[in-house]
Amino acid sequence: MVDASSPGRTAPDGSPYPDRAAPTFERDVRRMFTHIAARYEWFDHVASLGNDYLWRPRAVWDLDRFRDDRPVRRVLDVGCGTGELARLVARHYPGARVFASDFTRAMVVKAEESARRHGERPSLDFGRANALRLPFADGAFDLVTNAFVARNLSDLGGALAEMGRVLRPGGVLLTLEITEPVSASFGRVFHAYFDRVVPWLGAAVSSAGPYRYLPESLKTLPSRSAFLATLAASGFGRTAALPQSFGIVTTFLAAAGPPAPQSR
């Protein structure tokens, strides 16, 4: 039983530092995102050296080449954070209604503020939702998207299955996530920056815990092939893993339902 009074692991500066092995992990992840909500968007632009401006549009470009040609009417963005992917999807599919959800209230508030600031509020709805228990009917959406969420889930397979549940048959899940580089030599350069410099930047803005947790969370994410196997085990059919930026992020795509039978 989780001790609700336990503060969870913290860094020396007092910031939340989630521990996946702790029974309070899910609650501590929520505390972490509450802590960093105000600076989340601009810090990610800085820490990624601006590359995250490219990753989301490329992921949506890949999505369009993977999905079927049925109209996109309803989209769910899970773990929306400050709403960057949800806003992009709303612009890309102007005829769709996009529901942006996050289990952290502070992030939902920031996402709504950002949408109003960008003049995109009419096509977007916002609300709190847990990826493991989505409050939507079976087959309610044409697309489900998420960016930089998978590493933070306490039950990856369960969350993927839940996202598949709310997709219509043939609907597509897009998961954009940090991954291990495809080249070992580039991987050494990447980890020198990701494991050392990014936590140092986090400490400089009184968020040592969240940005120590960040490289730790990558170590718990399945490899690309294992992630695809988890998608298949969660009920998805056709899948793809498309690396970007030498593999430091990957777009995972999966169609709801069993794979189409092969012609003989």
matplotlib code that plots the C-alpha trace (Angstrom):
import matplotlib.pyplot as plt

x = [0.0, 1.3, 2.1, 0.4, 2.4, 5.8, 7.5, 9.2, 12.8, 14.1, 17.3, 19.5, 17.8, 14.4, 13.0, 11.1, 13.3, 11.1, 12.3, 10.7, 11.2, 9.2, 5.5, 4.9, 6.4, 3.2, 2.4, 6.1, 6.0, 2.9, 4.8, 7.7, 5.7, 3.9, 7.3, 8.6, 5.3, 6.1, 9.5, 8.9, 8.5, 11.4, 13.7, 13.0, 13.8, 17.1, 18.1, 17.3, 19.3, 16.1, 15.7, 12.3, 11.0, 11.6, 10.8, 7.0, 6.3, 8.4, 6.4, 3.1, 4.5, 5.4, 1.9, 0.2, 2.2, 1.3, -2.4, -5.3, -7.1, -10.2, -11.0, -9.6, -12.4, -11.4, -7.9, -6.7, -3.3, -2.2, 0.2, -0.2, 2.2, 2.0, 0.1, 2.8, 1.9, -1.9, -1.6, 0.4, -2.2, -5.1, -3.4, -2.6, -6.1, -8.3, -11.5, -10.7, -11.6, -8.5, -8.8, -5.5, -5.2, -2.7, -2.8, -1.1, -3.4, -0.5, 0.3, -3.4, -3.5, -0.3, -1.7, -4.9, -3.0, -0.7, -3.6, -5.3, -2.0, -1.6, -5.3, -6.0, -8.4, -11.6, -10.4, -9.0, -10.5, -8.6, -8.9, -7.2, -6.9, -4.6, -3.1, -3.8, -7.5, -8.7, -12.3, -13.4, -15.6, -14.1, -13.3, -13.9, -10.9, -9.3, -5.8, -4.1, -0.9, 1.7, 5.2, 7.8, 5.3, 6.2, 9.3, 7.2, 4.5, 4.3, 2.8, 3.8, 1.9, -1.2, -1.2, -0.6, -3.5, -5.7, -4.8, -5.6, -9.0, -10.1, -9.0, -11.4, -10.4, -7.6, -7.0, -3.4, -1.3, 1.7, 4.3, 7.3, 10.0, 13.6, 15.5, 19.1, 21.0, 21.4, 25.2, 27.4, 29.9, 27.2, 25.7, 28.8, 28.5, 24.8, 25.2, 28.0, 25.5, 22.3, 23.6, 25.8, 25.1, 21.2, 21.2, 23.6, 21.2, 18.4, 20.3, 20.9, 17.1, 16.5, 15.3, 18.1, 15.7, 13.6, 16.7, 18.6, 15.5, 15.4, 18.5, 17.6, 14.1, 15.7, 17.5, 14.1, 12.5, 12.5, 14.6, 12.9, 12.3, 11.1, 8.8, 7.3, 6.8, 5.0, 2.7, 1.9, 1.3, -1.0, -3.3, -1.9, -1.4, 0.8, 3.7, 6.7, 9.7, 11.1, 14.3, 15.0, 18.2, 20.5, 18.0, 18.0, 14.2, 11.9, 8.4, 6.5, 3.4, 0.8, -2.6, -5.4, -6.5, -4.9, -2.5, -4.2, -3.9, -1.1, -2.2, -1.0]
y = [0.0, 3.5, 5.8, 9.0, 11.0, 9.9, 12.7, 10.4, 10.8, 14.3, 15.8, 18.0, 21.1, 19.7, 19.0, 15.7, 12.8, 9.9, 6.4, 3.7, 1.1, 3.0, 2.3, 6.0, 6.2, 7.3, 10.0, 11.2, 11.6, 13.7, 15.8, 16.1, 17.5, 19.8, 21.2, 21.8, 22.8, 26.5, 26.1, 22.7, 24.0, 26.4, 24.1, 21.3, 23.7, 24.6, 21.0, 19.5, 22.3, 23.2, 19.8, 19.2, 21.9, 19.3, 16.0, 16.6, 17.8, 14.9, 12.4, 13.7, 13.5, 9.9, 9.3, 10.6, 8.0, 5.2, 5.7, 4.8, 7.4, 7.7, 11.2, 12.2, 13.5, 12.8, 12.8, 12.1, 13.4, 11.6, 13.2, 16.5, 18.5, 22.1, 21.1, 21.4, 18.2, 18.7, 22.2, 20.8, 18.0, 20.5, 22.7, 19.7, 18.2, 21.3, 19.2, 17.2, 17.8, 17.2, 16.3, 17.1, 15.2, 15.0, 13.5, 16.6, 19.6, 22.1, 20.8, 21.0, 24.6, 25.5, 23.7, 25.7, 29.0, 28.2, 27.3, 30.6, 32.5, 30.8, 31.4, 27.7, 27.1, 26.5, 23.3, 21.9, 20.4, 19.9, 17.7, 15.4, 11.7, 8.9, 6.9, 3.6, 4.5, 6.6, 8.0, 7.4, 4.8, 2.0, 3.1, 6.8, 8.2, 8.0, 8.8, 8.7, 10.6, 11.1, 12.6, 11.8, 10.0, 6.3, 6.4, 7.8, 5.1, 2.7, 0.0, 0.5, -2.5, -1.6, 2.0, 0.9, -1.5, 1.3, 3.6, 0.8, 0.3, 3.9, 3.7, 2.7, -0.4, 0.7, 3.9, 4.7, 5.3, 7.7, 7.5, 9.8, 9.0, 9.5, 6.3, 5.0, 6.2, 3.7, 4.2, 3.2, 5.9, 8.6, 7.1, 7.9, 11.6, 11.6, 10.2, 12.5, 15.4, 13.7, 12.1, 14.9, 18.3, 18.1, 17.3, 20.2, 22.5, 21.2, 21.9, 25.5, 26.1, 24.4, 21.2, 18.7, 15.8, 15.9, 16.1, 13.4, 11.3, 12.0, 9.9, 7.2, 6.9, 6.1, 3.1, 1.6, 2.0, -1.1, -1.2, -0.4, -4.0, -4.8, -1.7, -3.0, -6.4, -4.7, -3.0, -6.3, -7.9, -5.0, -5.8, -3.7, -5.1, -3.2, -1.3, 0.7, 2.3, 5.3, 6.9, 10.6, 12.5, 9.4, 7.5, 9.8, 9.9, 7.4, 7.7, 4.5, 3.9, 1.2, 0.4, -0.8, -4.3, -7.5, -7.3, -7.8, -11.4, -11.9, -12.8, -16.2]
z = [0.0, -1.0, 1.9, 0.8, 3.3, 1.9, 0.1, -2.4, -3.6, -4.0, -5.3, -3.1, -4.3, -3.1, -6.6, -7.2, -8.4, -9.3, -8.6, -10.8, -8.2, -5.5, -5.0, -5.2, -8.7, -10.6, -7.9, -8.0, -11.8, -11.4, -8.8, -11.1, -14.0, -11.7, -10.6, -14.1, -15.9, -16.0, -17.7, -19.5, -23.0, -23.2, -21.3, -23.8, -26.7, -25.1, -23.9, -27.3, -29.1, -30.9, -32.5, -30.9, -33.3, -36.1, -34.4, -34.0, -37.5, -38.9, -36.8, -38.1, -41.7, -41.0, -39.6, -42.8, -44.8, -42.5, -41.8, -44.1, -46.1, -44.0, -42.7, -39.4, -37.2, -33.6, -32.1, -28.6, -27.4, -24.3, -21.9, -23.8, -21.5, -22.7, -25.8, -28.5, -30.3, -29.8, -31.4, -34.3, -34.9, -34.7, -37.4, -39.5, -39.4, -39.5, -39.7, -36.6, -32.9, -30.8, -27.1, -25.2, -22.0, -19.2, -15.7, -14.3, -13.7, -14.0, -17.5, -18.6, -17.4, -19.3, -22.4, -22.3, -21.8, -24.8, -27.0, -26.3, -26.8, -30.2, -31.2, -31.5, -28.6, -30.7, -32.2, -29.0, -25.8, -22.7, -19.6, -17.1, -17.9, -16.9, -19.8, -17.9, -17.4, -20.3, -19.7, -23.3, -25.1, -27.2, -30.7, -30.0, -31.9, -35.4, -34.0, -30.6, -30.2, -27.5, -27.3, -24.7, -22.5, -22.8, -20.5, -17.7, -17.7, -14.8, -17.1, -20.7, -22.1, -20.2, -21.4, -25.0, -24.8, -23.3, -26.2, -28.6, -26.9, -27.7, -31.3, -34.1, -36.1, -38.4, -36.4, -35.6, -32.5, -32.8, -30.1, -30.3, -27.8, -26.9, -27.9, -28.0, -31.0, -33.9, -34.0, -31.0, -31.8, -31.9, -28.8, -26.8, -27.9, -27.2, -23.7, -22.8, -23.4, -22.3, -19.1, -17.9, -19.6, -19.4, -15.7, -15.1, -17.0, -14.9, -11.7, -12.9, -12.9, -9.5, -11.2, -10.6, -9.8, -13.0, -15.2, -13.4, -13.8, -17.6, -18.6, -16.1, -17.7, -21.1, -19.6, -18.7, -22.2, -24.3, -27.5, -30.8, -31.6, -28.1, -28.2, -31.4, -29.8, -26.9, -29.4, -31.0, -27.6, -26.7, -29.7, -32.5, -36.0, -38.5, -36.8, -37.7, -35.9, -37.7, -36.2, -36.4, -35.7, -35.8, -33.6, -30.5, -31.0, -32.8, -34.1, -33.3, -35.4, -34.9, -36.4, -34.2, -34.8, -36.1, -39.1, -42.5, -43.8, -46.3, -49.9, -51.1]

ax = plt.figure().add_subplot(projection="3d")
ax.plot(x, y, z, "-o")
ax.set_aspect("equal")
plt.show()
